[in-house]
Amino acid sequence: MPSMARLNLDVLGERLRRRRKHQQMTQQALAEVMQIPQSWISALENGKRPHVEADTVYRFSQALGCSIDYLLGITEEPAPTPKRPRPRKAARVG
């Protein structure tokens, strides 16, 4: 069975720090928004957390106004990619 790649928490911590500073937000302010201890954010930013829940990554993306893909290092663009509107089809008559 092939091994599955694990989430790189170093990348997540660095992106989290970068986005937080871009938003001019302290760890304490982010902790208050997230309702988690500031020390938890510090440990994550410094690569000292062994894992993080998907829901927590989602909440970070919401609090920092960026995409989950950015926080995970999948894309370099912090803003979510806008979806293209689908062309509307005329309703059938008859």
C-alpha positions in Angstrom: 0.0 0.0 0.0 1.5 3.4 -1.0 2.0 5.8 1.9 -0.1 8.9 1.9 1.6 12.3 2.1 1.0 14.2 5.3 0.1 17.8 5.7 3.2 19.9 6.0 2.6 21.8 9.2 5.7 24.0 8.7 4.1 25.4 5.6 0.8 25.9 7.4 2.5 27.7 10.3 4.5 30.0 8.0 1.5 30.9 5.9 -0.6 31.5 9.0 2.1 33.9 10.4 2.5 35.6 7.0 -1.3 36.2 6.6 -1.8 37.2 10.2 1.0 39.9 9.9 -0.4 41.0 6.6 -3.7 41.6 8.3 -1.8 43.5 11.1 -3.2 41.0 13.6 -1.4 39.8 16.7 -1.5 36.2 17.9 -3.6 37.3 20.8 -6.1 39.1 18.5 -6.4 36.0 16.3 -6.7 33.8 19.4 -9.7 35.9 20.5 -11.4 35.7 17.1 -10.8 31.9 17.0 -11.6 31.4 20.7 -8.4 29.3 21.2 -5.3 29.9 23.4 -2.7 32.2 22.0 0.0 29.6 22.9 -1.7 27.2 20.5 -1.3 29.6 17.6 2.3 30.3 18.6 3.1 26.5 18.7 1.5 26.1 15.2 3.4 29.0 13.7 6.6 27.6 15.1 6.1 24.0 13.9 5.5 22.5 17.3 2.0 21.1 16.8 1.8 17.5 15.8 -1.5 17.8 13.9 -4.4 20.2 13.2 -8.0 19.5 12.5 -9.5 20.3 9.1 -12.2 22.4 10.8 -9.4 24.5 12.4 -7.7 25.2 9.1 -11.1 26.3 7.7 -11.7 28.6 10.7 -8.2 30.1 10.2 -9.0 30.8 6.6 -12.2 32.5 7.5 -10.6 34.6 10.3 -7.7 35.7 8.0 -9.7 36.2 4.8 -7.8 33.7 2.7 -8.3 30.4 1.0 -7.5 27.1 2.6 -5.4 26.3 -0.4 -3.2 29.3 0.4 -2.7 28.2 4.1 -1.8 24.7 3.0 0.7 25.9 0.4 -1.2 24.6 -2.6 -1.5 28.1 -4.1 0.5 31.3 -3.8 -2.6 33.5 -4.0 -4.2 34.3 -0.6 -7.6 35.2 -2.1 -9.9 32.4 -3.1 -10.2 31.9 -6.9 -13.5 33.4 -8.0 -15.9 31.0 -9.7 -16.8 31.7 -13.2 -20.5 32.3 -13.6 -22.3 29.6 -15.6 -24.2 30.8 -18.7 -27.9 30.8 -18.1 -30.0 28.7 -20.4 -33.4 29.9 -21.5 -36.3 28.1 -19.9 -38.1 25.7 -22.2 -41.4 27.0 -23.5 -44.2 24.7 -24.1 
